[in-house]
Amino acid sequence: MTEHLGYEKNSSLGDNSGNSRNGHTEKAVLLENQNAVIEVPRDRNGTFESVIVPKHEKRVSLFNDQIISMYSFGMSDKQIREHLEKIYNIDVSPDLISRVTHEVLDEVREWQNHPLEKSYAIVYLDALRVKSRQDGKSCNKSVYVALGVNFEGQKEVLGLWIAENEGAKFWMGVLTQVKNRGVEDILIACMDGLTGFLDALRAIYPQTRIQLCMRHICRVHMVRNSTKFVSYKDLKKLYADLKVVYSANSEKEGLSALEDFGKKWNDKYPMIYQSW
């Protein structure tokens, strides 16, 4: 209705526009899996027609969800408008699309800044590599994740932050933001051995105990770095021999497996043995 009349609700412009809001009528519609009653706004001149739920229409497609879904895939407002016209045979303005996406962004910003508890028993800190779209192009991004476990054992995602790559400097900013949102103390922080990461955490939470996830997270980093320059034809066999090392049940067994690994691969890839 705001788009139709050209002014916001309760604006003084309504007195001189020749048209104004005139309440609403109720209408029963069928959603994908339930019935609902909606309020369709009216104007004094009777010229307003709903785009999302046209006259005499009893079924509602998840219109806003469609827009949000396309927006999340990196489509521009123009591309979304053209797609809706082609698929649904409706012409919507760029302003309407912007309204829908901006409402979601407001909710996102509210969640990003919601207050947190004063302390957490455990906070897991890690970054995930995900494929995304930016300016219409596919690219990889790092999504920084802070997952808290409170003293009742309940998990809570404290926040998600996106950057080009994982780095200790960015983690410093993440931890500073977490503290500014109310987290005064973390009992245990689970994290990997990224260079400078430990110092960044100590600078914000000096009393926190550190648990380096050697068996999983750091293992992933070690394996990835170890096989970075390995020939493709050797990868499968090398992976199998390396798995014997990091899956050993004791330090003694691990060292023994590492010696066997070195005897087999040191002539070709000596740096792997030295790094492990």
C-alpha positions in Angstrom: 0.0 0.0 0.0 2.9 2.3 0.8 4.2 1.7 -2.7 0.8 2.2 -4.3 0.0 5.5 -2.5 3.6 6.9 -2.7 3.9 7.8 1.0 4.4 6.1 4.3 1.6 5.4 6.8 0.7 8.4 9.0 2.6 10.8 6.7 1.2 14.3 6.1 1.5 13.7 2.4 -1.8 11.7 2.6 -3.9 14.8 3.1 -3.0 16.1 -0.4 -2.6 12.9 -2.4 -6.3 12.5 -3.4 -6.2 8.9 -2.0 -5.5 7.4 1.4 -5.7 4.1 3.3 -9.1 2.7 4.2 -8.6 -0.2 6.6 -8.5 -3.7 5.4 -10.7 -6.7 4.5 -10.1 -10.3 5.8 -9.6 -13.1 3.3 -9.1 -16.8 3.8 -6.3 -18.3 1.8 -4.6 -21.7 1.4 -0.9 -21.9 2.0 1.3 -24.9 1.1 0.2 -26.9 4.1 -2.4 -24.9 6.1 -5.2 -22.4 5.9 -4.8 -18.8 7.0 -6.7 -15.5 7.2 -4.9 -12.5 5.8 -5.7 -8.8 6.0 -5.9 -7.2 2.5 -5.4 -3.4 2.7 -7.9 -1.0 1.0 -7.6 2.5 -0.3 -10.4 5.2 -0.5 -10.5 5.2 -4.3 -10.6 1.4 -4.6 -7.7 1.2 -7.0 -5.3 -0.9 -4.9 -4.9 -4.5 -6.0 -2.6 -7.0 -4.2 0.2 -8.4 -6.2 1.1 -11.3 -4.0 -2.5 -12.4 -3.4 -4.5 -11.2 -6.4 -8.3 -10.7 -6.3 -10.3 -14.0 -6.2 -7.1 -15.9 -5.6 -7.3 -18.4 -2.8 -3.8 -19.9 -2.9 -0.5 -18.1 -1.7 2.9 -19.1 -3.1 5.7 -18.4 -0.7 6.5 -15.2 -2.5 8.8 -13.6 0.0 10.7 -16.9 0.5 11.2 -17.0 -3.3 12.7 -13.6 -3.4 14.9 -14.3 -0.3 16.1 -17.6 -1.8 17.1 -15.9 -5.1 18.7 -13.1 -3.3 20.8 -15.5 -1.2 22.1 -17.1 -4.4 23.5 -13.8 -5.5 20.9 -12.6 -7.9 20.5 -8.9 -8.3 17.1 -7.1 -7.8 16.8 -6.8 -11.6 17.4 -10.5 -12.1 14.9 -11.4 -9.4 12.3 -9.1 -11.1 12.9 -10.7 -14.5 12.6 -14.2 -13.0 9.3 -13.5 -11.2 7.9 -12.0 -14.4 8.9 -15.1 -16.4 7.8 -17.7 -14.0 4.8 -16.1 -12.2 3.8 -13.7 -15.0 3.7 -10.8 -12.5 5.5 -7.4 -12.7 6.9 -6.2 -9.4 8.9 -3.0 -8.8 12.5 -3.0 -7.6 11.3 -1.2 -4.5 9.1 -4.1 -3.5 12.1 -6.5 -3.8 14.3 -4.2 -1.8 11.7 -4.0 0.9 11.5 -7.8 1.2 15.3 -8.3 1.3 15.9 -5.4 3.7 13.4 -6.8 6.2 15.5 -10.0 6.3 18.7 -8.0 6.6 17.2 -6.2 9.6 16.5 -9.6 11.3 20.1 -10.7 10.4 21.6 -7.6 12.0 19.4 -8.1 15.1 20.6 -11.7 15.5 24.3 -10.7 14.9 24.1 -8.3 17.8 21.9 -10.1 20.2 23.3 -10.2 23.8 25.1 -13.3 25.0 25.5 -14.9 28.4 28.2 -13.7 30.8 30.1 -17.0 30.7 30.2 -20.3 28.8 31.6 -23.7 29.8 33.0 -24.4 26.3 33.3 -22.4 23.1 34.3 -24.1 19.9 36.1 -21.8 17.4 36.7 -22.8 13.8 36.3 -21.6 10.3 34.6 -23.4 7.4 35.3 -23.0 3.7 32.1 -22.6 1.7 31.3 -21.8 -1.9 29.4 -18.6 -2.4 28.5 -16.0 -5.0 29.8 -12.4 -5.1 29.0 -9.9 -7.9 27.6 -12.8 -9.9 30.8 -14.9 -9.6 31.4 -18.1 -7.7 34.1 -17.9 -5.0 35.3 -19.5 -1.8 34.8 -17.8 1.6 35.7 -18.5 5.1 32.8 -18.6 7.6 34.1 -18.1 11.2 31.9 -20.0 13.7 31.7 -19.5 17.4 29.7 -22.3 19.1 29.1 -22.0 22.8 28.0 -24.6 25.3 26.5 -23.1 28.5 26.7 -24.6 32.0 23.4 -26.5 31.4 24.9 -28.2 28.4 22.9 -26.3 25.8 24.5 -25.3 22.5 24.2 -21.9 21.1 25.7 -20.4 17.9 27.3 -17.1 19.2 27.9 -15.8 15.7 28.9 -16.3 12.1 31.4 -14.0 10.4 32.5 -14.2 6.7 35.9 -13.3 5.4 38.2 -14.2 2.4 40.5 -16.4 4.4 41.1 -17.7 8.0 43.6 -15.6 10.0 44.4 -14.8 13.6 43.9 -11.1 13.1 40.3 -11.7 12.0 39.8 -14.1 15.0 40.9 -11.2 17.2 38.1 -9.1 15.9 35.6 -12.0 16.3 36.6 -12.5 20.0 36.5 -8.8 20.7 32.9 -8.6 19.3 31.9 -11.7 21.4 33.2 -9.9 24.6 31.5 -6.7 23.7 28.2 -8.6 23.4 28.5 -9.7 27.0 30.7 -12.7 27.3 33.0 -12.0 30.2 34.6 -15.4 30.7 35.1 -18.7 28.8 36.1 -21.7 30.8 37.5 -23.9 27.9 38.1 -22.8 24.3 38.4 -25.6 21.7 40.4 -24.5 18.7 43.0 -25.5 16.2 46.7 -24.6 16.0 46.4 -21.7 13.5 49.5 -19.5 13.8 48.7 -16.5 16.1 45.3 -17.8 17.1 46.3 -18.7 20.7 47.8 -15.3 21.2 44.7 -13.6 19.9 42.5 -15.6 22.4 44.9 -14.9 25.3 44.7 -11.2 24.6 40.9 -11.2 25.0 40.4 -14.0 27.5 43.7 -14.5 29.4 42.3 -17.0 32.0 40.6 -19.3 29.5 41.9 -22.9 29.3 42.9 -24.0 25.8 42.0 -27.4 24.3 43.8 -28.0 21.0 41.8 -30.5 18.9 44.8 -32.5 17.9 42.9 -35.7 16.9 40.6 -34.1 14.4 40.9 -30.5 13.5 44.7 -30.2 13.6 45.0 -33.6 12.0 43.0 -32.2 9.1 45.3 -29.3 8.8 48.4 -31.5 9.1 47.2 -34.0 6.4 46.2 -31.1 4.1 49.6 -29.5 4.4 51.5 -32.8 4.2 49.9 -33.7 0.9 49.9 -30.3 -0.7 52.8 -31.2 -3.1 52.3 -34.9 -3.4 51.9 -36.4 -6.8 48.4 -37.5 -7.6 49.5 -41.0 -8.4 51.0 -41.4 -4.9 48.1 -39.8 -2.9 46.0 -42.9 -2.3 48.9 -45.0 -0.9 50.4 -42.1 1.0 47.0 -41.3 2.7 46.7 -44.9 3.8 50.2 -45.0 5.3 49.6 -41.6 7.0 46.3 -42.7 8.5 48.2 -45.5 10.4 50.2 -42.7 12.1 47.4 -40.4 13.2 45.0 -43.1 14.1 47.4 -45.0 16.4 46.1 -45.9 19.9 49.2 -44.7 21.7 52.2 -42.4 21.3 54.5 -45.4 21.0 52.5 -46.9 18.2 52.3 -43.6 16.5 56.1 -43.1 16.6 56.6 -46.6 15.3 54.2 -46.1 12.4 55.9 -42.7 11.6 59.3 -44.5 11.4 57.8 -47.0 9.0 56.3 -44.1 7.0 59.7 -42.4 6.8 61.5 -45.5 5.5 58.9 -45.7 2.7 58.5 -42.1 1.7 61.5 -40.1 2.9 63.4 -40.4 -0.4 60.5 -38.8 -2.3 58.8 -36.6 0.3 61.2 -36.0 3.3 59.3 -32.9 4.5 56.2 -34.9 5.5 58.1 -37.0 8.0 59.9 -34.0 9.5 56.6 -32.0 9.9 54.9 -34.9 11.7 
